[in-house]
Amino acid sequence: MAVITFRIPETLKEKLKEHSDINWSEFVREAIAKKIELEERKEAAAQVDRIKRSIEPVQKGQIDRWVKEDRKR
């Protein structure tokens, strides 16, 4: 497992010590994982939107024609 370091204000560090029953490392790992998942979902949604804008809409009745063509095969 990799180790990362970051700085927090001394007052916040003291408050963390007051809640020593909490596994802060695990909490931070989960928070980072959730944030990454959220960002990846946003990126995927943006990509879907870009793809949708690049595709021409299907003309009215086109799906019926495709189904009929497929049935003839």
URKAQUI-V468713 format. One record per backbone hydrogen bond with DSSP energy under -1.0 kcal/mol. CO is the residue of the C=O (numbers start at 1). NH is the residue of the N-H. Records with the same first field share a line. If there is no record, write none. Layout:
# URKAQUI-V468713
CO->NH  NH
This chain:
# URKAQUI-V468713
9->13
10->14
11->15
12->16
13->17
14->18
19->22
22->24
23->27
24->28
25->29
26->30
27->31
28->32
29->33
30->34
31->35
32->36
33->37
34->38
35->39
36->40
37->41
38->42
39->43
40->44
41->45
42->46
43->47
44->48
45->49
46->50
47->51
48->52
49->53
50->54
59->62
61->65
62->66
63->67
64->68
65->69
66->70
67->71
68->72
